[in-house]
Amino acid sequence: MYKKKIFIQTEFQPEILERILRILRHRNFININLNYKYNLNINKINIKIILINYKNIDILLYQLKKIIDINIIFI
């Protein structure tokens, strides 16, 4: 079982968190912890996710990179 932390920075969109969680669910990743912070000055959202799964994390990263509003993703 893999336990990973993912940091994501996105443009502010009301539905962005829902889209990220949907990808996690469809790829069978289990979300342990999620921190979501909106930065008003630069109009960006910083998201920190701790998740576990038996699959490789590259599958998830590939899907997350398809979301246009995501600027930065790192593990």
PDB file of N, CA, C and O in Angstrom:
ATOM      1  N   MET A   1       0.848  -1.173   0.000  1.00  0.00           N
ATOM      2  CA  MET A   1       0.000   0.000   0.000  1.00  0.00           C
ATOM      3  C   MET A   1       0.897   1.240   0.000  1.00  0.00           C
ATOM      4  O   MET A   1       1.878   1.317   0.740  1.00  0.00           O
ATOM      5  N   TYR A   2       0.537   2.201  -0.843  1.00  0.00           N
ATOM      6  CA  TYR A   2       1.296   3.440  -0.961  1.00  0.00           C
ATOM      7  C   TYR A   2       0.578   4.559  -0.213  1.00  0.00           C
ATOM      8  O   TYR A   2      -0.646   4.677  -0.271  1.00  0.00           O
ATOM      9  N   LYS A   3       1.345   5.363   0.477  1.00  0.00           N
ATOM     10  CA  LYS A   3       0.802   6.560   1.116  1.00  0.00           C
ATOM     11  C   LYS A   3       1.565   7.747   0.542  1.00  0.00           C
ATOM     12  O   LYS A   3       2.790   7.813   0.644  1.00  0.00           O
ATOM     13  N   LYS A   4       0.842   8.679  -0.057  1.00  0.00           N
ATOM     14  CA  LYS A   4       1.476   9.805  -0.751  1.00  0.00           C
ATOM     15  C   LYS A   4       0.825  11.117  -0.366  1.00  0.00           C
ATOM     16  O   LYS A   4      -0.353  11.172  -0.011  1.00  0.00           O
ATOM     17  N   LYS A   5       1.635  12.190  -0.448  1.00  0.00           N
ATOM     18  CA  LYS A   5       1.128  13.548  -0.296  1.00  0.00           C
ATOM     19  C   LYS A   5       1.211  14.224  -1.654  1.00  0.00           C
ATOM     20  O   LYS A   5       2.219  14.125  -2.353  1.00  0.00           O
ATOM     21  N   ILE A   6       0.155  14.900  -2.009  1.00  0.00           N
ATOM     22  CA  ILE A   6       0.113  15.626  -3.275  1.00  0.00           C
ATOM     23  C   ILE A   6      -0.249  17.079  -2.974  1.00  0.00           C
ATOM     24  O   ILE A   6      -1.182  17.358  -2.221  1.00  0.00           O
ATOM     25  N   PHE A   7       0.498  17.988  -3.571  1.00  0.00           N
ATOM     26  CA  PHE A   7       0.223  19.414  -3.447  1.00  0.00           C
ATOM     27  C   PHE A   7      -0.212  19.933  -4.804  1.00  0.00           C
ATOM     28  O   PHE A   7       0.449  19.694  -5.815  1.00  0.00           O
ATOM     29  N   ILE A   8      -1.324  20.641  -4.818  1.00  0.00           N
ATOM     30  CA  ILE A   8      -1.891  21.143  -6.066  1.00  0.00           C
ATOM     31  C   ILE A   8      -2.194  22.624  -5.896  1.00  0.00           C
ATOM     32  O   ILE A   8      -2.750  23.054  -4.886  1.00  0.00           O
ATOM     33  N   GLN A   9      -1.814  23.391  -6.909  1.00  0.00           N
ATOM     34  CA  GLN A   9      -2.210  24.797  -6.947  1.00  0.00           C
ATOM     35  C   GLN A   9      -3.051  25.008  -8.196  1.00  0.00           C
ATOM     36  O   GLN A   9      -2.653  24.628  -9.298  1.00  0.00           O
ATOM     37  N   THR A  10      -4.216  25.616  -8.015  1.00  0.00           N
ATOM     38  CA  THR A  10      -5.145  25.802  -9.133  1.00  0.00           C
ATOM     39  C   THR A  10      -5.636  27.243  -9.182  1.00  0.00           C
ATOM     40  O   THR A  10      -5.513  28.004  -8.222  1.00  0.00           O
ATOM     41  N   GLU A  11      -6.190  27.581 -10.324  1.00  0.00           N
ATOM     42  CA  GLU A  11      -6.941  28.829 -10.432  1.00  0.00           C
ATOM     43  C   GLU A  11      -8.227  28.658  -9.635  1.00  0.00           C
ATOM     44  O   GLU A  11      -8.717  27.542  -9.466  1.00  0.00           O
ATOM     45  N   PHE A  12      -8.766  29.760  -9.150  1.00  0.00           N
ATOM     46  CA  PHE A  12     -10.007  29.659  -8.397  1.00  0.00           C
ATOM     47  C   PHE A  12     -11.167  29.339  -9.331  1.00  0.00           C
ATOM     48  O   PHE A  12     -11.476  30.106 -10.243  1.00  0.00           O
ATOM     49  N   GLN A  13     -11.794  28.216  -9.096  1.00  0.00           N
ATOM     50  CA  GLN A  13     -13.023  27.797  -9.759  1.00  0.00           C
ATOM     51  C   GLN A  13     -13.860  27.082  -8.692  1.00  0.00           C
ATOM     52  O   GLN A  13     -13.338  26.228  -7.975  1.00  0.00           O
ATOM     53  N   PRO A  14     -15.120  27.411  -8.579  1.00  0.00           N
ATOM     54  CA  PRO A  14     -15.936  26.798  -7.518  1.00  0.00           C
ATOM     55  C   PRO A  14     -16.001  25.266  -7.592  1.00  0.00           C
ATOM     56  O   PRO A  14     -16.136  24.609  -6.560  1.00  0.00           O
ATOM     57  N   GLU A  15     -15.908  24.697  -8.781  1.00  0.00           N
ATOM     58  CA  GLU A  15     -16.073  23.250  -8.937  1.00  0.00           C
ATOM     59  C   GLU A  15     -14.758  22.474  -8.951  1.00  0.00           C
ATOM     60  O   GLU A  15     -14.779  21.257  -9.133  1.00  0.00           O
ATOM     61  N   ILE A  16     -13.638  23.121  -8.769  1.00  0.00           N
ATOM     62  CA  ILE A  16     -12.346  22.442  -8.924  1.00  0.00           C
ATOM     63  C   ILE A  16     -12.151  21.321  -7.893  1.00  0.00           C
ATOM     64  O   ILE A  16     -11.657  20.247  -8.237  1.00  0.00           O
ATOM     65  N   LEU A  17     -12.526  21.559  -6.662  1.00  0.00           N
ATOM     66  CA  LEU A  17     -12.368  20.529  -5.631  1.00  0.00           C
ATOM     67  C   LEU A  17     -13.215  19.298  -5.956  1.00  0.00           C
ATOM     68  O   LEU A  17     -12.772  18.164  -5.774  1.00  0.00           O
ATOM     69  N   GLU A  18     -14.404  19.526  -6.426  1.00  0.00           N
ATOM     70  CA  GLU A  18     -15.281  18.419  -6.813  1.00  0.00           C
ATOM     71  C   GLU A  18     -14.660  17.590  -7.942  1.00  0.00           C
ATOM     72  O   GLU A  18     -14.730  16.361  -7.919  1.00  0.00           O
ATOM     73  N   ARG A  19     -14.060  18.249  -8.917  1.00  0.00           N
ATOM     74  CA  ARG A  19     -13.433  17.520 -10.025  1.00  0.00           C
ATOM     75  C   ARG A  19     -12.236  16.698  -9.556  1.00  0.00           C
ATOM     76  O   ARG A  19     -12.038  15.568 -10.002  1.00  0.00           O
ATOM     77  N   ILE A  20     -11.444  17.268  -8.660  1.00  0.00           N
ATOM     78  CA  ILE A  20     -10.283  16.532  -8.140  1.00  0.00           C
ATOM     79  C   ILE A  20     -10.743  15.320  -7.337  1.00  0.00           C
ATOM     80  O   ILE A  20     -10.195  14.230  -7.498  1.00  0.00           O
ATOM     81  N   LEU A  21     -11.728  15.494  -6.486  1.00  0.00           N
ATOM     82  CA  LEU A  21     -12.233  14.376  -5.681  1.00  0.00           C
ATOM     83  C   LEU A  21     -12.867  13.288  -6.550  1.00  0.00           C
ATOM     84  O   LEU A  21     -12.767  12.103  -6.232  1.00  0.00           O
ATOM     85  N   ARG A  22     -13.510  13.681  -7.629  1.00  0.00           N
ATOM     86  CA  ARG A  22     -14.096  12.710  -8.545  1.00  0.00           C
ATOM     87  C   ARG A  22     -13.011  11.850  -9.192  1.00  0.00           C
ATOM     88  O   ARG A  22     -13.179  10.639  -9.341  1.00  0.00           O
ATOM     89  N   ILE A  23     -11.909  12.471  -9.572  1.00  0.00           N
ATOM     90  CA  ILE A  23     -10.797  11.702 -10.153  1.00  0.00           C
ATOM     91  C   ILE A  23     -10.211  10.746  -9.125  1.00  0.00           C
ATOM     92  O   ILE A  23      -9.907   9.599  -9.452  1.00  0.00           O
ATOM     93  N   LEU A  24     -10.050  11.197  -7.903  1.00  0.00           N
ATOM     94  CA  LEU A  24      -9.559  10.312  -6.837  1.00  0.00           C
ATOM     95  C   LEU A  24     -10.463   9.094  -6.661  1.00  0.00           C
ATOM     96  O   LEU A  24      -9.996   7.961  -6.545  1.00  0.00           O
ATOM     97  N   ARG A  25     -11.746   9.356  -6.644  1.00  0.00           N
ATOM     98  CA  ARG A  25     -12.718   8.268  -6.444  1.00  0.00           C
ATOM     99  C   ARG A  25     -12.726   7.298  -7.615  1.00  0.00           C
ATOM    100  O   ARG A  25     -12.736   6.084  -7.410  1.00  0.00           O
ATOM    101  N   HIS A  26     -12.720   7.810  -8.831  1.00  0.00           N
ATOM    102  CA  HIS A  26     -12.765   6.942 -10.019  1.00  0.00           C
ATOM    103  C   HIS A  26     -11.499   6.109 -10.180  1.00  0.00           C
ATOM    104  O   HIS A  26     -11.537   5.021 -10.753  1.00  0.00           O
ATOM    105  N   ARG A  27     -10.392   6.613  -9.682  1.00  0.00           N
ATOM    106  CA  ARG A  27      -9.119   5.880  -9.758  1.00  0.00           C
ATOM    107  C   ARG A  27      -8.856   5.042  -8.511  1.00  0.00           C
ATOM    108  O   ARG A  27      -7.770   4.482  -8.356  1.00  0.00           O
ATOM    109  N   ASN A  28      -9.844   4.954  -7.623  1.00  0.00           N
ATOM    110  CA  ASN A  28      -9.790   4.121  -6.414  1.00  0.00           C
ATOM    111  C   ASN A  28      -8.692   4.531  -5.437  1.00  0.00           C
ATOM    112  O   ASN A  28      -8.093   3.685  -4.773  1.00  0.00           O
ATOM    113  N   PHE A  29      -8.436   5.825  -5.356  1.00  0.00           N
ATOM    114  CA  PHE A  29      -7.530   6.330  -4.334  1.00  0.00           C
ATOM    115  C   PHE A  29      -8.349   6.712  -3.119  1.00  0.00           C
ATOM    116  O   PHE A  29      -9.448   7.249  -3.251  1.00  0.00           O
ATOM    117  N   ILE A  30      -7.824   6.440  -1.940  1.00  0.00           N
ATOM    118  CA  ILE A  30      -8.535   6.726  -0.699  1.00  0.00           C
ATOM    119  C   ILE A  30      -7.958   8.004  -0.108  1.00  0.00           C
ATOM    120  O   ILE A  30      -6.764   8.086   0.182  1.00  0.00           O
ATOM    121  N   ASN A  31      -8.808   8.985   0.064  1.00  0.00           N
ATOM    122  CA  ASN A  31      -8.392  10.266   0.612  1.00  0.00           C
ATOM    123  C   ASN A  31      -8.371  10.179   2.132  1.00  0.00           C
ATOM    124  O   ASN A  31      -9.402   9.928   2.756  1.00  0.00           O
ATOM    125  N   ILE A  32      -7.202  10.385   2.727  1.00  0.00           N
ATOM    126  CA  ILE A  32      -7.077  10.357   4.189  1.00  0.00           C
ATOM    127  C   ILE A  32      -7.250  11.753   4.766  1.00  0.00           C
ATOM    128  O   ILE A  32      -7.936  11.949   5.768  1.00  0.00           O
ATOM    129  N   ASN A  33      -6.619  12.710   4.119  1.00  0.00           N
ATOM    130  CA  ASN A  33      -6.648  14.078   4.616  1.00  0.00           C
ATOM    131  C   ASN A  33      -6.651  15.039   3.428  1.00  0.00           C
ATOM    132  O   ASN A  33      -6.014  14.781   2.407  1.00  0.00           O
ATOM    133  N   LEU A  34      -7.375  16.150   3.575  1.00  0.00           N
ATOM    134  CA  LEU A  34      -7.416  17.147   2.520  1.00  0.00           C
ATOM    135  C   LEU A  34      -7.442  18.527   3.168  1.00  0.00           C
ATOM    136  O   LEU A  34      -8.314  18.826   3.984  1.00  0.00           O
ATOM    137  N   ASN A  35      -6.476  19.361   2.794  1.00  0.00           N
ATOM    138  CA  ASN A  35      -6.443  20.760   3.248  1.00  0.00           C
ATOM    139  C   ASN A  35      -6.631  21.642   2.030  1.00  0.00           C
ATOM    140  O   ASN A  35      -6.005  21.440   0.990  1.00  0.00           O
ATOM    141  N   TYR A  36      -7.500  22.618   2.181  1.00  0.00           N
ATOM    142  CA  TYR A  36      -7.914  23.456   1.063  1.00  0.00           C
ATOM    143  C   TYR A  36      -7.811  24.905   1.528  1.00  0.00           C
ATOM    144  O   TYR A  36      -8.474  25.307   2.484  1.00  0.00           O
ATOM    145  N   LYS A  37      -6.971  25.687   0.840  1.00  0.00           N
ATOM    146  CA  LYS A  37      -6.779  27.069   1.264  1.00  0.00           C
ATOM    147  C   LYS A  37      -6.872  28.002   0.064  1.00  0.00           C
ATOM    148  O   LYS A  37      -6.223  27.784  -0.959  1.00  0.00           O
ATOM    149  N   TYR A  38      -7.681  29.035   0.201  1.00  0.00           N
ATOM    150  CA  TYR A  38      -7.860  30.011  -0.872  1.00  0.00           C
ATOM    151  C   TYR A  38      -6.994  31.225  -0.577  1.00  0.00           C
ATOM    152  O   TYR A  38      -7.062  31.795   0.512  1.00  0.00           O
ATOM    153  N   ASN A  39      -6.179  31.618  -1.549  1.00  0.00           N
ATOM    154  CA  ASN A  39      -5.339  32.801  -1.419  1.00  0.00           C
ATOM    155  C   ASN A  39      -6.005  33.934  -2.189  1.00  0.00           C
ATOM    156  O   ASN A  39      -6.001  33.943  -3.420  1.00  0.00           O
ATOM    157  N   LEU A  40      -6.562  34.868  -1.477  1.00  0.00           N
ATOM    158  CA  LEU A  40      -7.335  35.958  -2.067  1.00  0.00           C
ATOM    159  C   LEU A  40      -6.467  36.894  -2.904  1.00  0.00           C
ATOM    160  O   LEU A  40      -6.933  37.433  -3.907  1.00  0.00           O
ATOM    161  N   ASN A  41      -5.229  37.091  -2.511  1.00  0.00           N
ATOM    162  CA  ASN A  41      -4.348  38.042  -3.202  1.00  0.00           C
ATOM    163  C   ASN A  41      -4.038  37.622  -4.640  1.00  0.00           C
ATOM    164  O   ASN A  41      -4.004  38.460  -5.540  1.00  0.00           O
ATOM    165  N   ILE A  42      -3.816  36.352  -4.848  1.00  0.00           N
ATOM    166  CA  ILE A  42      -3.440  35.884  -6.194  1.00  0.00           C
ATOM    167  C   ILE A  42      -4.545  35.064  -6.866  1.00  0.00           C
ATOM    168  O   ILE A  42      -4.364  34.560  -7.974  1.00  0.00           O
ATOM    169  N   ASN A  43      -5.681  34.935  -6.192  1.00  0.00           N
ATOM    170  CA  ASN A  43      -6.835  34.212  -6.730  1.00  0.00           C
ATOM    171  C   ASN A  43      -6.497  32.753  -7.083  1.00  0.00           C
ATOM    172  O   ASN A  43      -6.876  32.254  -8.143  1.00  0.00           O
ATOM    173  N   LYS A  44      -5.784  32.092  -6.182  1.00  0.00           N
ATOM    174  CA  LYS A  44      -5.372  30.698  -6.361  1.00  0.00           C
ATOM    175  C   LYS A  44      -5.848  29.870  -5.172  1.00  0.00           C
ATOM    176  O   LYS A  44      -6.096  30.389  -4.084  1.00  0.00           O
ATOM    177  N   ILE A  45      -5.967  28.581  -5.412  1.00  0.00           N
ATOM    178  CA  ILE A  45      -6.331  27.635  -4.362  1.00  0.00           C
ATOM    179  C   ILE A  45      -5.166  26.664  -4.180  1.00  0.00           C
ATOM    180  O   ILE A  45      -4.659  26.099  -5.150  1.00  0.00           O
ATOM    181  N   ASN A  46      -4.749  26.477  -2.935  1.00  0.00           N
ATOM    182  CA  ASN A  46      -3.720  25.492  -2.618  1.00  0.00           C
ATOM    183  C   ASN A  46      -4.388  24.308  -1.930  1.00  0.00           C
ATOM    184  O   ASN A  46      -5.111  24.461  -0.946  1.00  0.00           O
ATOM    185  N   ILE A  47      -4.128  23.134  -2.470  1.00  0.00           N
ATOM    186  CA  ILE A  47      -4.749  21.916  -1.952  1.00  0.00           C
ATOM    187  C   ILE A  47      -3.641  20.923  -1.601  1.00  0.00           C
ATOM    188  O   ILE A  47      -2.750  20.654  -2.406  1.00  0.00           O
ATOM    189  N   LYS A  48      -3.715  20.388  -0.390  1.00  0.00           N
ATOM    190  CA  LYS A  48      -2.794  19.331   0.036  1.00  0.00           C
ATOM    191  C   LYS A  48      -3.633  18.092   0.324  1.00  0.00           C
ATOM    192  O   LYS A  48      -4.562  18.128   1.131  1.00  0.00           O
ATOM    193  N   ILE A  49      -3.293  16.999  -0.347  1.00  0.00           N
ATOM    194  CA  ILE A  49      -4.060  15.754  -0.203  1.00  0.00           C
ATOM    195  C   ILE A  49      -3.111  14.646   0.243  1.00  0.00           C
ATOM    196  O   ILE A  49      -2.040  14.461  -0.337  1.00  0.00           O
ATOM    197  N   ILE A  50      -3.511  13.918   1.271  1.00  0.00           N
ATOM    198  CA  ILE A  50      -2.804  12.699   1.677  1.00  0.00           C
ATOM    199  C   ILE A  50      -3.712  11.537   1.313  1.00  0.00           C
ATOM    200  O   ILE A  50      -4.870  11.485   1.728  1.00  0.00           O
ATOM    201  N   LEU A  51      -3.179  10.608   0.536  1.00  0.00           N
ATOM    202  CA  LEU A  51      -4.006   9.498   0.060  1.00  0.00           C
ATOM    203  C   LEU A  51      -3.243   8.186   0.097  1.00  0.00           C
ATOM    204  O   LEU A  51      -2.016   8.155   0.199  1.00  0.00           O
ATOM    205  N   ILE A  52      -4.006   7.103   0.011  1.00  0.00           N
ATOM    206  CA  ILE A  52      -3.412   5.765  -0.038  1.00  0.00           C
ATOM    207  C   ILE A  52      -4.055   4.972  -1.177  1.00  0.00           C
ATOM    208  O   ILE A  52      -5.198   5.208  -1.568  1.00  0.00           O
ATOM    209  N   ASN A  53      -3.276   4.033  -1.685  1.00  0.00           N
ATOM    210  CA  ASN A  53      -3.774   3.156  -2.730  1.00  0.00           C
ATOM    211  C   ASN A  53      -2.741   2.075  -2.991  1.00  0.00           C
ATOM    212  O   ASN A  53      -1.586   2.180  -2.578  1.00  0.00           O
ATOM    213  N   TYR A  54      -3.178   1.037  -3.684  1.00  0.00           N
ATOM    214  CA  TYR A  54      -2.288  -0.037  -4.087  1.00  0.00           C
ATOM    215  C   TYR A  54      -1.696   0.208  -5.466  1.00  0.00           C
ATOM    216  O   TYR A  54      -0.744  -0.461  -5.865  1.00  0.00           O
ATOM    217  N   LYS A  55      -2.259   1.166  -6.194  1.00  0.00           N
ATOM    218  CA  LYS A  55      -1.792   1.460  -7.548  1.00  0.00           C
ATOM    219  C   LYS A  55      -0.668   2.495  -7.518  1.00  0.00           C
ATOM    220  O   LYS A  55      -0.391   3.128  -6.499  1.00  0.00           O
ATOM    221  N   ASN A  56      -0.043   2.636  -8.672  1.00  0.00           N
ATOM    222  CA  ASN A  56       1.002   3.628  -8.831  1.00  0.00           C
ATOM    223  C   ASN A  56       0.380   5.033  -8.893  1.00  0.00           C
ATOM    224  O   ASN A  56      -0.702   5.214  -9.452  1.00  0.00           O
ATOM    225  N   ILE A  57       1.061   6.004  -8.325  1.00  0.00           N
ATOM    226  CA  ILE A  57       0.554   7.368  -8.286  1.00  0.00           C
ATOM    227  C   ILE A  57       0.551   8.040  -9.662  1.00  0.00           C
ATOM    228  O   ILE A  57      -0.164   9.021  -9.862  1.00  0.00           O
ATOM    229  N   ASP A  58       1.322   7.538 -10.592  1.00  0.00           N
ATOM    230  CA  ASP A  58       1.419   8.136 -11.930  1.00  0.00           C
ATOM    231  C   ASP A  58       0.077   8.140 -12.666  1.00  0.00           C
ATOM    232  O   ASP A  58      -0.195   9.035 -13.466  1.00  0.00           O
ATOM    233  N   ILE A  59      -0.741   7.153 -12.397  1.00  0.00           N
ATOM    234  CA  ILE A  59      -2.077   7.094 -13.003  1.00  0.00           C
ATOM    235  C   ILE A  59      -2.895   8.309 -12.579  1.00  0.00           C
ATOM    236  O   ILE A  59      -3.572   8.934 -13.396  1.00  0.00           O
ATOM    237  N   LEU A  60      -2.825   8.626 -11.317  1.00  0.00           N
ATOM    238  CA  LEU A  60      -3.567   9.772 -10.794  1.00  0.00           C
ATOM    239  C   LEU A  60      -3.005  11.082 -11.334  1.00  0.00           C
ATOM    240  O   LEU A  60      -3.768  11.956 -11.746  1.00  0.00           O
ATOM    241  N   LEU A  61      -1.709  11.227 -11.338  1.00  0.00           N
ATOM    242  CA  LEU A  61      -1.090  12.463 -11.820  1.00  0.00           C
ATOM    243  C   LEU A  61      -1.422  12.727 -13.280  1.00  0.00           C
ATOM    244  O   LEU A  61      -1.665  13.870 -13.668  1.00  0.00           O
ATOM    245  N   TYR A  62      -1.432  11.692 -14.076  1.00  0.00           N
ATOM    246  CA  TYR A  62      -1.778  11.831 -15.488  1.00  0.00           C
ATOM    247  C   TYR A  62      -3.194  12.388 -15.651  1.00  0.00           C
ATOM    248  O   TYR A  62      -3.436  13.254 -16.493  1.00  0.00           O
ATOM    249  N   GLN A  63      -4.116  11.890 -14.847  1.00  0.00           N
ATOM    250  CA  GLN A  63      -5.503  12.358 -14.930  1.00  0.00           C
ATOM    251  C   GLN A  63      -5.655  13.788 -14.406  1.00  0.00           C
ATOM    252  O   GLN A  63      -6.413  14.579 -14.966  1.00  0.00           O
ATOM    253  N   LEU A  64      -4.938  14.114 -13.340  1.00  0.00           N
ATOM    254  CA  LEU A  64      -5.036  15.460 -12.779  1.00  0.00           C
ATOM    255  C   LEU A  64      -4.458  16.508 -13.719  1.00  0.00           C
ATOM    256  O   LEU A  64      -4.948  17.636 -13.757  1.00  0.00           O
ATOM    257  N   LYS A  65      -3.444  16.162 -14.462  1.00  0.00           N
ATOM    258  CA  LYS A  65      -2.833  17.119 -15.392  1.00  0.00           C
ATOM    259  C   LYS A  65      -3.774  17.489 -16.532  1.00  0.00           C
ATOM    260  O   LYS A  65      -3.556  18.494 -17.209  1.00  0.00           O
ATOM    261  N   LYS A  66      -4.795  16.710 -16.749  1.00  0.00           N
ATOM    262  CA  LYS A  66      -5.771  17.014 -17.790  1.00  0.00           C
ATOM    263  C   LYS A  66      -6.712  18.151 -17.411  1.00  0.00           C
ATOM    264  O   LYS A  66      -7.350  18.740 -18.283  1.00  0.00           O
ATOM    265  N   ILE A  67      -6.806  18.463 -16.126  1.00  0.00           N
ATOM    266  CA  ILE A  67      -7.672  19.551 -15.680  1.00  0.00           C
ATOM    267  C   ILE A  67      -6.982  20.871 -16.023  1.00  0.00           C
ATOM    268  O   ILE A  67      -5.858  21.127 -15.592  1.00  0.00           O
ATOM    269  N   ILE A  68      -7.655  21.681 -16.782  1.00  0.00           N
ATOM    270  CA  ILE A  68      -7.062  22.918 -17.310  1.00  0.00           C
ATOM    271  C   ILE A  68      -6.696  23.907 -16.204  1.00  0.00           C
ATOM    272  O   ILE A  68      -5.678  24.590 -16.310  1.00  0.00           O
ATOM    273  N   ASP A  69      -7.493  23.994 -15.163  1.00  0.00           N
ATOM    274  CA  ASP A  69      -7.282  25.004 -14.121  1.00  0.00           C
ATOM    275  C   ASP A  69      -6.112  24.704 -13.193  1.00  0.00           C
ATOM    276  O   ASP A  69      -5.695  25.580 -12.436  1.00  0.00           O
ATOM    277  N   ILE A  70      -5.579  23.503 -13.233  1.00  0.00           N
ATOM    278  CA  ILE A  70      -4.473  23.144 -12.340  1.00  0.00           C
ATOM    279  C   ILE A  70      -3.169  23.718 -12.898  1.00  0.00           C
ATOM    280  O   ILE A  70      -2.822  23.492 -14.057  1.00  0.00           O
ATOM    281  N   ASN A  71      -2.455  24.463 -12.050  1.00  0.00           N
ATOM    282  CA  ASN A  71      -1.197  25.078 -12.437  1.00  0.00           C
ATOM    283  C   ASN A  71       0.010  24.235 -12.036  1.00  0.00           C
ATOM    284  O   ASN A  71       0.914  24.009 -12.840  1.00  0.00           O
ATOM    285  N   ILE A  72       0.016  23.774 -10.788  1.00  0.00           N
ATOM    286  CA  ILE A  72       1.178  23.075 -10.233  1.00  0.00           C
ATOM    287  C   ILE A  72       0.708  21.804  -9.529  1.00  0.00           C
ATOM    288  O   ILE A  72      -0.276  21.821  -8.788  1.00  0.00           O
ATOM    289  N   ILE A  73       1.419  20.705  -9.767  1.00  0.00           N
ATOM    290  CA  ILE A  73       1.204  19.455  -9.040  1.00  0.00           C
ATOM    291  C   ILE A  73       2.578  18.920  -8.670  1.00  0.00           C
ATOM    292  O   ILE A  73       3.456  18.816  -9.526  1.00  0.00           O
ATOM    293  N   PHE A  74       2.773  18.577  -7.384  1.00  0.00           N
ATOM    294  CA  PHE A  74       3.994  17.878  -7.022  1.00  0.00           C
ATOM    295  C   PHE A  74       3.735  16.956  -5.842  1.00  0.00           C
ATOM    296  O   PHE A  74       2.803  17.144  -5.061  1.00  0.00           O
ATOM    297  N   ILE A  75       4.583  15.968  -5.746  1.00  0.00           N
ATOM    298  CA  ILE A  75       4.442  14.932  -4.705  1.00  0.00           C
ATOM    299  C   ILE A  75       5.455  15.197  -3.614  1.00  0.00           C
ATOM    300  O   ILE A  75       5.518  14.451  -2.636  1.00  0.00           O
TER     301      ILE A  75
END
